[in-house]
Amino acid sequence: MVFKSRSKVQKQRGKRTHGWGHGKKHRGAGNRGGRGNAGLGKRGAQKKTLPLSQGKRPVGRVANNNIGMKVVRNVSQNKIINLESISRNFDNWLNNKKIKKDGTKLSLNLTELGYTKLLSKGELTEKIEITVSSYSNAAKLKIEKAGGKIIE
């Protein structure tokens, strides 16, 4: 007659510690104050202030005073372009018909090219009409100084 030995679970039935020694051992991450940078109070809060002081936002759910819990998502940034990029790519864009030429009038639609904001770094010598959703005041002055204009 062959007897099958009992499984470990059956052998440990009725034993409070199940072979892990003291009752406090073999608990979850709570036994060691959480996982990673978790943990609050005197031992853990100073770890959390470093990323926040570097300008990083908390990921996931954060408390909002009015609404309660609010999911933080990545906010899309403006895709910017400077005047120097326009002047550098001017001939190439003219050949590829991204800059439209209507007689002597030149027009460039930056929103079609995927740009949302125009900034003033650099100089523009061409008289050109630029369509863009937002721009800086200095960029507008430089374009008007060159004889062009901005259309929103």
C-alpha positions as CSV (number, residue, x, y, z in Angstrom):
1,M,0.0,0.0,0.0
2,V,1.5,3.4,-1.1
3,F,0.8,6.5,1.0
4,K,0.9,9.9,-0.7
5,S,2.7,12.5,1.5
6,R,0.6,15.5,2.5
7,S,1.1,18.8,0.8
8,K,2.9,21.6,2.5
9,V,-0.4,23.6,2.9
10,Q,-2.0,20.6,4.7
11,K,1.1,20.2,6.9
12,Q,1.0,23.9,8.0
13,R,-2.7,23.9,8.9
14,G,-3.2,25.0,12.5
15,K,0.3,26.5,12.7
16,R,0.1,30.3,13.1
17,T,3.3,31.2,11.4
18,H,3.3,28.6,8.6
19,G,7.1,28.1,8.9
20,W,8.1,31.8,8.6
21,G,9.2,32.2,12.2
22,H,7.9,35.1,14.2
23,G,4.3,36.3,13.5
24,K,5.5,39.7,12.1
25,K,7.6,38.1,9.4
26,H,6.5,37.2,5.8
27,R,4.0,40.1,5.5
28,G,3.6,42.3,2.5
29,A,5.4,45.5,1.6
30,G,3.8,47.1,4.6
31,N,6.3,45.3,6.8
32,R,9.0,47.4,5.3
33,G,7.2,50.7,4.9
34,G,6.0,50.3,1.3
35,R,7.8,49.7,-2.0
36,G,10.2,52.1,-3.7
37,N,9.7,55.7,-2.6
38,A,6.5,54.9,-0.8
39,G,5.9,55.8,2.9
40,L,4.7,58.9,4.5
41,G,5.8,60.9,7.6
42,K,9.2,61.6,8.9
43,R,11.0,58.8,7.0
44,G,9.4,59.1,3.5
45,A,8.1,62.6,2.8
46,Q,11.6,64.1,2.1
47,K,12.0,61.6,-0.7
48,K,8.9,63.0,-2.5
49,T,9.9,66.6,-2.4
50,L,13.0,66.2,-4.6
51,P,11.1,65.3,-7.9
52,L,8.5,67.9,-7.1
53,S,11.1,70.6,-6.6
54,Q,12.6,69.7,-10.0
55,G,9.3,70.7,-11.6
56,K,8.0,67.2,-12.2
57,R,4.3,66.7,-11.7
58,P,2.8,63.7,-9.9
59,V,1.6,61.0,-12.2
60,G,-1.8,59.3,-11.8
61,R,-4.5,60.5,-9.6
62,V,-3.9,63.7,-7.5
63,A,-6.2,65.6,-5.2
64,N,-7.9,68.7,-6.6
65,N,-9.5,71.0,-4.1
66,N,-12.8,71.6,-5.9
67,I,-13.4,68.3,-7.8
68,G,-11.9,65.7,-5.5
69,M,-9.6,63.3,-7.4
70,K,-8.5,64.3,-10.8
71,V,-6.5,62.3,-13.4
72,V,-3.3,64.1,-14.5
73,R,-2.5,63.7,-18.1
74,N,0.4,65.0,-20.2
75,V,-0.6,68.3,-21.7
76,S,0.3,68.8,-25.3
77,Q,2.9,71.5,-25.9
78,N,3.0,74.2,-28.5
79,K,5.0,73.3,-31.6
80,I,7.1,76.4,-32.1
81,I,9.1,77.8,-34.9
82,N,11.4,80.8,-35.0
83,L,11.9,83.4,-37.8
84,E,15.5,82.1,-38.4
85,S,14.0,78.6,-39.2
86,I,11.7,80.2,-41.8
87,S,14.5,82.2,-43.4
88,R,16.8,79.1,-43.4
89,N,14.2,76.9,-45.1
90,F,12.8,79.7,-47.3
91,D,14.3,78.5,-50.6
92,N,13.5,74.8,-49.9
93,W,9.9,75.6,-48.9
94,L,9.5,77.8,-52.0
95,N,10.7,74.9,-54.3
96,N,8.4,72.4,-52.5
97,K,5.5,74.8,-52.8
98,K,5.0,75.1,-49.1
99,I,5.3,78.8,-49.6
100,K,2.7,79.8,-52.1
101,K,3.6,82.4,-54.6
102,D,0.8,84.5,-56.1
103,G,2.4,87.0,-58.4
104,T,4.7,89.0,-56.1
105,K,2.8,88.0,-53.0
106,L,4.3,85.2,-50.9
107,S,2.2,83.4,-48.3
108,L,3.1,80.7,-45.8
109,N,0.6,78.7,-43.7
110,L,2.4,77.4,-40.6
111,T,-0.7,75.6,-39.2
112,E,-0.7,73.3,-42.3
113,L,2.9,72.5,-41.6
114,G,2.0,71.6,-38.0
115,Y,3.3,74.7,-36.1
116,T,1.2,76.4,-33.5
117,K,3.4,79.3,-32.4
118,L,5.8,81.7,-34.1
119,L,8.7,83.2,-32.1
120,S,11.0,86.1,-32.9
121,K,14.5,84.6,-32.8
122,G,16.4,85.5,-35.9
123,E,15.7,87.9,-38.8
124,L,13.4,87.8,-41.8
125,T,14.2,89.7,-44.9
126,E,11.5,88.5,-47.2
127,K,8.1,90.2,-47.5
128,I,5.8,87.3,-46.6
129,E,2.3,86.8,-45.3
130,I,2.3,84.2,-42.5
131,T,-0.8,82.3,-41.2
132,V,-0.3,81.0,-37.6
133,S,-2.6,80.5,-34.6
134,S,-0.4,82.3,-32.0
135,Y,2.8,84.4,-32.2
136,S,4.9,86.7,-30.1
137,N,4.7,90.5,-30.3
138,A,8.4,90.7,-31.2
139,A,7.8,88.3,-34.1
140,K,4.9,90.4,-35.4
141,L,7.1,93.6,-35.3
142,K,9.9,91.9,-37.2
143,I,7.6,90.6,-39.9
144,E,5.9,94.0,-40.3
145,K,9.3,95.6,-40.4
146,A,10.2,93.4,-43.4
147,G,7.0,94.4,-45.1
148,G,4.9,91.3,-44.4
149,K,2.0,90.5,-42.1
150,I,0.6,87.8,-39.8
151,I,-2.9,86.3,-40.2
152,E,-4.5,84.4,-37.4
